[in-house]
Amino acid sequence: MFSASTTVIAGLWVIIVTLMVQWAVAAAVKAKQPGAVPGKVPEGISHNSLVFRTHRTFMNSLENVPMFLASVFLALFAGVSSAWLGYWVVLFAVARIIHMVLYYAIATEKNPSPRSWFFVLGAIANIAVLVLIALDALVG
């Protein structure tokens, strides 16, 4: 059986590795395009382009992962030791992976798309961690 701290560390590791995989995939997919310019995404592309989808997946994670990491680190610094912290970290990690896979697989302009549900699960996990911190501060 894993301890709460082991679960948090494992979940954080998965989140960071997922972000690195997204970076590598986005860079590789773009680099294979004819006339690819390093550091520049072609103009005029949208969800029908895998270059767009891999880039947006990475950018979306860059927009969301730091906020979640800050919340988790604040919880750890505050001494929140609840097993719930581990559950929320794992939920966020799994939600980001499924979001990534769906973004790569489904070319749609529809909103909400299937990936939106996993974005929302990640947001709920972030809010839940912030609630844990507040509850710990009030009770403890």
C-alpha positions, 0 to 999 in steps of 0.5 A: 500500500502506498503512503499519501506522500508516495502517492503525491510524489508519484503523481507529481512525477507523472505530471512532469513527465507528461509535460515533457512528453507533450513538449517532445511530441509537439517539437517532433511533429512540427519539426517534421513539417516541410519548411518548419521554422524553430520556435514558430507555429505556422499561421492559419492552422487549426484543429485539423492540423496535428501540429496545431493540436500537439502545440495546443496540448503542450500550451494548455498544460503550460497554462494549467500545470504550474497553477496545480503544482503551486497548489500542491506545493503550498499544500505540502508546505502547509503540512496537509497530509491527507490521503485526499491530496494524493487522490487529487494529484493522481486525478489531475495526472490522469485527467491531463493524460486523457486530455492529451490523448483526446486532443491528439486523436480528435480534430474538432472545433466543437466546444465542449469537446470530449477533451473538455471534460478531462480539462474540467476534471483537472480544474476540479482537482486543483480547486479541491487541493485549494479547499484542502489547504483552506480546511487544514488551515481552519481546522488545524 
